[in-house]
Amino acid sequence: MARNGDLFGNAARNELPARPGRQAVALQKGRSPNHETPGELGYTAASIEVLEGLEPVRRRPGMYIGGTGETALHHLFAEVLDNAMDEAVAGHASFIDVRYEASGFLNVTDNGRGFPIDPHPKFPKKSALEVVMTTLHAGGKFDQKTYQTSGGLHGVGISVVNALSECLEVEVARSQTLYRQLFERGHPKTPLEKLGKVQNRRGTSVRFKPDERIFGKGANFKPERLFKMARAKAYLFGGVEIRWHCAPEWIEPNAGIPADAVFRFPGGLKDCLLQDIEDKDLVTDQIFAGRVEKQGGHGSLEWAMAWLAFDDGFVHSYCNTIPTPDGGTHETGLRAALARGLKDHAERIGLAKRAAAVTGDDVMASCAAMVSVFLREPEFQGQNKGRLLTNEAARIVEGTLRDAFDHWLAASPSHAAKLLDWTIERAEERLRRRAEKDVARKTATRKLRLPGKLADCANNSSQGSELFIVEGDSAGGSAKQARDRANQAVLPLRGKILNVASATRDKLAGNQQLNDLVQALGCGTGAYYKEQDLRYEKIIIMTDADVDGAHIASLLITFFFRETPKLVEAGHLYLAVPPLYRLTQGARQVYARDDAHRDLLIAKTLTGKAKIEISRFKGLGEMLPAQLKETTMDPKRRGLLRVVVLAEDREGTANSVERLMGNRPEARFAFIQEHAAFATAAELVVV
C-alpha cells in the first residue's frame, strides 16, 4: 500500500507535515520563518485590481458575447437590432433601417421614440444616453412600464457593443431636435451635442465598427449573415418593415443577396416556414399555423409547422424576437402539446392502442416548426440568450397550442389521418431500432446481431459487397456454395414475404422474415434510413425464373420501395436474371432466360442436325452450384437488372404500387382487364 501522501506525490507530502513544527506554527501566526517571504512581499493590496466601467467587457469579452469569433462578432449586430425591434414590438416604431457601409461601419436606425437624452437622476452630470452606453446593467427594461415585453433584460447589450467597438456614434431625434454623441472603445469621445432642429424625423441611430484589437485584424461582418438576421426579425413581427442596404463591394459574387431590399411579411412565421420548406415533400400539404394575441403582449404566441416526408425536421424558436437556438421551456411546451394532441385524436377515432407508444420525439422527428412567444421578464441562460428558462413559457405554449392543434386535427380528418399514420410508423421504427441496439449491446463484439440463416461475407466494408436474397433453403444452399465468400452474402427467405402495401404496421413489426432482412441490411427503414449504415453495396433479389418467382420479386420490390425508398433511389437494388432453360447440343451447353430467349437460341445459336436437349429448371435449388455461379452470380458473366424510380414520375410509381399491391382488389382487377391482351404467363412487370 502506498504511504500516506504518495497518493498525491512528493509535493503533497511536503505540504502535509506529520505534525506542526516550528515553521508551521510561525506560518499559522502570519509570519514566515524569516518574517517575510519574497512571495508575500510581491502580493499586496496593490495586486488587487478593480476594473471600472466597461473594462471588464474588453478584458473578458467571452463572458458577454461568447468569444471573439464570427458568431460573437455578429452578436453585436443582434444586440443593436434587438433594441430597435423592442421599439417596434412596443408599437412606437414602424420601420428599421440596416445599412452596412463600405467603410465597415454598420448602421441601425429606427423611427421609435428616440433614446432619452435628459440628465440621469443618479448621475446629473451625464445624460441618460451616456449612462446607458458606458455603464453595465443600465437600461429601461428592468420594469414593465417602458416595455411590457422586450428582448433586452440585463441592461448589458448596447454597452457591450460600445465597449467592443473601435468607434460608435449615436444619433437621437426627439421633439424635432437632433442630438449626437461619439464613443471610442467604450469611452465618450465627445459630450452629447445638440445639432439643431429636424423635421419629420424621430428615433435612434447607432453606427459602429467592431474593434480589431478584440476581433482580430480584418474581422468584418458577413453580409449574408446580416441579411438573414434582418429578414428573420421581419418574419417575427409582421407589423414592422426592415430596410436593408449593403455596399456592393462587400457582396461576393454568387452570394445570392441583393444590395437593397425591403422586408415586410404580414403572414409572419407562416411566410418564413413556406420559404424554408419550399420544394420539399410534405406528409400533409396543410400548414398548421396561427397566432394568439394576449392582452398586454404577455404570453402572446405565434407558430407555424409542417411535417416533411423525406427530410429531418427542425425547430426554430424565439422569445421576444430573440432566437433561442438551444431551445428551452417554450420548445418543451410545443413538444408536449403536439404529442398529447395527436394521442388524444387517436383515442377519439379508436386508435389509442396503436398510438400508445408515440412520444414527442416521434412527432417532432420530421416536423419543421417555428414558434415565437412574447413574455414579460423572461429568463435566459447566459447573456447570449441561447436557451429560454422561464417555466411559465411551457404552460403558455402547451395550453395555447393544444387547443389550436385539437381544432386543426378535427377540422381536417384526412390530414389528421395521414399525420397519425406517419407518426405511428416513426414510433414503431424507433422501437425496432432500440431493440436492435439492445441486442447489439449484449454481444461481446458489439456488432449488429445478424439473422441465423444469413451467410455473411468476409468483407467488412460495404464497398464491393453484395447481398443475394433468395427464396427457400434449397436455393439458399446452392447459392451459398456458388458464392464468392469474400464479398457475396446470401440470405434465404421462406417463401413469399408479407405484402407491405396491404399489411398493418403491427403485422410488419411482428414479421420475422422482414425483421431478418432489415437486420441484415443494417441501415434502418423510413425516416431512420442511414445510407452510411448500409452493409452492402448491391442488394440483389434472386428468385426463380417463373411466375411464382416473379411474384416474390414483386413483393420484395414493394418492400424496398415503401420502407427504404432512399436505398432504391441510390441505385442499390438489383434483380438477378437466372435461366429458366438449359439447352444442350452435343458438347455445347447454353442457357435461356425465358421461352422467347429459348426459341431465339434454337433458331440462331444451336444450328445443325444434332438433337437439342431442353431442360427446364423448376427452381434455383435444382441448379448445381457451378451452374448457378456461371449463369447468375459470377460478376464476369451474369446479367443484372437495376431497379430504378424515375424522379419525375415518383408519384405515378407510388400510385401504381398502391394500385397493384394495395388492399383494394378491385383496382388490381381493373388493371388486369385493361392489360389482359398484353399479359403472358412468363412476363415479369417491374414497377
Protein Blocks (a to p, Z undefined) as FASTA:
>chain_A
ZZehjlnojklmmmmcfbdcfklmmmmnopafkopafklmmmcfklpccdehjlmmmmmm
mlmnopabfklmmmmmmmmmmmmmmmmmnopafbdcddddfkopacdddfbebpafbdcf
klmmbcfklmmmmcghiajklbmmlpmbdfbfnlmmmmmmmmmpfbdcddddeehiacdd
ddeehiafbdcddfbjcehiacjdddddddfklnoghiacdfklmmmmmmmmmmmmmkbc
cdddddfklpcghklpafbdcdddfklmmlmmmmmmgoiacfblcdcddddddehhiopa
cddddddfkbccdddddeehiacfkgpjklmmmmmmmmmmmmmmmmmnopmmmmmmpcfk
lmmmmmccddddddehiadehjklpacfbfklmmmmmmmmmmmmmmmmmmmmmlmmmmmm
mmmmmmmmmmmmmmmmmmmmmpmnlpacddfklccdfblbfghpacdddehjklmmmmmm
mpcfklpccdddehjaddfklmcfklmmmmmklmmmmmmnonogajllcfklpcbfbdcd
dddfbfklmmmmmmmmmmmmmmmmmlmmnopaccddddfbdcdehjbccddfblmlmmmm
mmmmmgcjbdcdddddfbfklpcfklmmmmmmmmklmccddddddfklmmmmmmmmmmmm
mccfklmmmmmmmmmmmpcfkbccdZZ
